Amino acid sequence: MPERGGMIGQLERILYLKKVQAFSVLPNDSLAALAEMLRERSFPKDAVVQREGEPVTRIQFVLDGRIRASRRGRPIAAAQPGTPMGALAVLARDSQGYLGIADVDTFTLELASDALLEVCEDHFVIVHRTLQYLSQLAISMQQRVAPQPHSVAPPVTRLASGELDFVERIHFLRQIAPFARGSINALAELSRGLTEVHFDAGISLWAEGDPAHYVLLIADGRVGCASQAHKLSFEAAPPHAVAAMEAVAEVRHWFSATTLTPVRALHGTIETMLDVFEDNFELAMDYTALLAGGLLTYLEQTGADASFLQDA
């Protein structure tokens, strides 16, 4: 086991963080800011690292040893050297916690959640990379289990052919989960970067494998989605952001999309959304919490093999 007592220097901490997949492409100044916030911790074998039923306020980056986690009796993750424990729960603002036990004598670098937020607010690139990585994991999750069909909400305007005005746009954006708590100023800024678009039924929006450069927020109508590669199909209906995860993850579309009915939507580039997130930190963290919470729920409800998100 590594020696204790402040023996892990700043350079070693930075080099360690570069090995964590979510942080591997961060610039050195951002890694240095994170490294400054890390504190060394030691846990003897069978020590409780985290108690279930208590909010998760610490991320443990394992240098030596192993931590296993469970919730309601189900294993949800395990962290070994090179992987963190508790990152998803911290990002999801999880209040239920998990039971974390050191399998063997374990040495970690600990990052407090408030310290993480402080660094993220000053280094948006960390938020951007985290959103990108969580979106990649969420896509991997969806490819295992197709998203549930979204219930069709009433049109947000009574005029089938009229464009959404400013108030209607704000009302619509608030129906989309990550924007529900957004300030009027943040949603107004987002709204200004969106363009209203209309499609007839039977229009192909994109094919499986096409580049994903934009987000489509469905206000009216239904979109059929299908993946031949993953043998999945599902529908998207208002209020739903189609292809948001692919655009944020910077990957190609993993499913094709075709309008099943006439569709009205708000169209925006990923650059527009990221600009709004950079200007509105709380909105960015709300979006992050939604992604992280979805991954936690998936692990808990399915008891799935957590290997595909070991680095989260």
N, C-alpha and C positions, 0 to 999 in steps of 0.2 A: 504494500500500500504506500502511496506517496507520503512524504513527510508532512506533518502538520505545522501550524504556527507561522503562517504568512510566507511560506516557501514558494508559492506560485506567483511569479512575477507578471508584470503587465504584458510583456511580449508573449509569454507562454499562454496567458489568458486569451490574447488576440488569436494566436495560432490555433488554440482549441476551438474558439468560436467559428473560425473559418472552416472547421471540419463538420460543423452542424449544417445540414443541408439547407435549412431555411435562411442561414446567414452567409452561405459560402460565397456569394457574389457581392456582398456589401463592401463599400469603400472602407479603407483603413480608418478614417476618422470616425466613422460610425461604429466600427468594431471597437475602437479604442474607447469611445464613450460608453458602450455597453460593458466593456471589460472593467472600467473604473468602478462600476456599480456592483460587481460580483464580490461575494464574501465566501470564504472557505468554511465548510461544514464537515463534521465527521459524525457518522452514525454507526454504532456497533451492530453486530448481527441481531436481527429481530427487533431493532428499534423502530418505533412508529415515526415515520417521516411526515405523514399527513393523516389526520383523523377524519373519518367519514362524518358528515353532518356539520362540518365547519367549513367556512369559505376558504378557497384556495388563494393564498396571497403570496406564494413563493414558487419559483421555478427552480428545480434542482438539476444542474448540469453535471452528470455523473462523470467523474474522472477515473474512479476505481471502485469496483463493486457492482451491485445490482439492486434496483428497487422494483418491486412488483406492486401493481395497483389493482384494486377491485372496487366495485360498487354494488351494493345490494347482493353481495356474494358472488358476483360475476367478475372474472378477470377482464380488465379493460386495456391494460398496457403493461409494458415492462421496460425499464430503462437500464442500459448497460453503458460501459465507457463509450463516449461519443454520442450519446443521446440524452435529451432532457426529459424530465418528468414534471408534469403539471402545467405545461405550456398551454395546452388546449383549454384547461379549466380556468386558468388565469385570463386568457383572452376572451373566453365565453362569459366571464363574470359569474362563474358558477358558484352558487351558495350552498350546494349540497355536499360538495367535497367528495373525497374518495379515501379509501383506506390504503395508505402507502407504507409498505414494510421493507426494511433493508434485509435482503436475503443473506447477505454476508456483510462483514465490515465494509463500510462504504464511505467514500470521500467525494464531496461534491463542491461545485461552485454555485452559490445560491444567489438568485436575482429576485428581489422584492418587486411585487407588481407595481407599486407606486414609483419605484425607481425606473422600471421599464417604461411606464407612461411618460415620465419626465424626459427620458432620452428620446422616445418616439416623437414627442411633440417638437423636439429640436432637430430631429433627423427624419424627415418624412420618407426617405429612401427605405428605412426599416419597415415602416408601415406598408409601403408599396410592395416590398419583397414579401412581407408576411401575407398580405392579401393575395399575391400571386401564388405563393406556396399553398395556402389554405384552399384556394380555388382549384389548384391541381389535385389536391387530396379529395375535395368534394366531388370533382368530376370522376375520380377513381371510385368513389363511393356510389355515385349514381350509375356507373356502368355495371355495378354489381346488382343493384336493385333500382329499377326504373322509378323516376319521380312519380309521386301520386298525381292523378289528374287534379287540376285546380278547379274549384267550383266557379261557375260562371256568375260573375257579379253583375248587377244592373249597370247599364251604361252610365257613365259619369255625367253625361249631358243628354238632354231630351231631344236635341236636334241631331238627327242621324247624319246630316251633311254639313253641319256647322263645325268650325274649328273650336277647340278648347280655349277658353279665355284664361287669363292669368289665375283667377280664383279657382277655376275648375282644374287647372294643372296642379296647383298646390294641393287641392283636395285629393286628386288622383295619386299624386306622389306619396301622400301620407298613408294611403292604403297599402303601399308596398313595404314589406316588413322592415328592411334596413333604414328606411326613410321616415318611419312612423314618428320618431321622436325628434326629427330634425327641426332646427329653427326655421322660421319664416325666411330669414335672410339666406340660409344655406339652400333651402328648397327653391327660393327665387333665383339664386345663382345657377342652380342645376337646371331649372326650367328654361332659363335664357339660352342655355347651350343645347337644348333639344329642339328637334324639328318634327312637326306633326306629319305623319305619312298615312296613306290609305292604300289598301290592296283589295282587289276583287277576290272572290273565292277561287281556289285552284291555282294560286300563284306560288311558284317555288321561291322561297326566300333565300335558301342556300342548300347546297348539297353536302352530304357527309364528306369531310376532308377539306372543304373550302376554308380559307383563312377566316378567322373571326376578328374583325376589326371594330365592330360596333355592338351596341346594346339596343334591344328593341323592347320598349315597355308597352305591353298590350293594354289598351284602354277599352276596346270593344272587339268582340269576335273571338274565334278559336283558331288555334294553330296545331296541326298534327305534326308530331315529331317521331322519327323512326331511325334506328341504327341497325343496319344489316350486320355490321361487324359484331355487335353485342346482342343481337336478336332481341331488341327491346323496342317498345313503342309506347307513347304517352301523348297526352294533350296538354296544351298550355292555354290558359284563358285569363281574363283580367281578375285581379291586378297581378301581373306577372312580368318579370324581366327575363326575356328569352335571350340566351347566349351571353348573359352577363359574366358567368363564371369562365367561359371559354375566352372571352375578351380580356378579362383581368388576368387569367392564367397565361395569356399569350400563347395559346395552343390553337390548333385547327378545330373546326366543328366536329364533334364526335357523333352527331346525328343530323339528319336532313330535316328541313322544316318547310311545310306547305300549308297555306291558308285553307281552312275547312269552310270558312264563312267569310264574308267581307270583314276586313280587319282595319281598325284604326289604332295607331300606335304612336308613341313618341320615340324618335330615333336620335341616338347620340353616340359619338365616338368614345372610345375608352379614354382618350386623352382628356376629353371634356370632363368625364367623371372623376378622373384622378386629380385634375386641377381643382375641382370642387372639394374633393377630400383633403387636398393639401391646405386649402384655405379654411376648412371647417373640420378641425381635428376630431371633435365629438362624433360627427357624422361618419367619419372614417372608422372610428373605433366601434360604432354601432354596427357597421357592415362587417367588421372583423369578428365581433361577438356573434353575429348571426351565423357566419360560416363555421366558427369554432364550436358553437353550440350544436349545430347540425351534425358535426362529426362525432361529438361526445354522445349525442342521443343515438346515433347509428350504432356505435360500439356497445352501448348499454342495452339497447333493445334487441339487437341481433346476436350479441355474444360473439361477434365476428372476430376472425383472426386480425389482430391489430398490427400485423407486420407492415401493412402498406402505409401506416402513419407513424412508424417508430420514431421518426425524427421530429414529430410535432411536439 
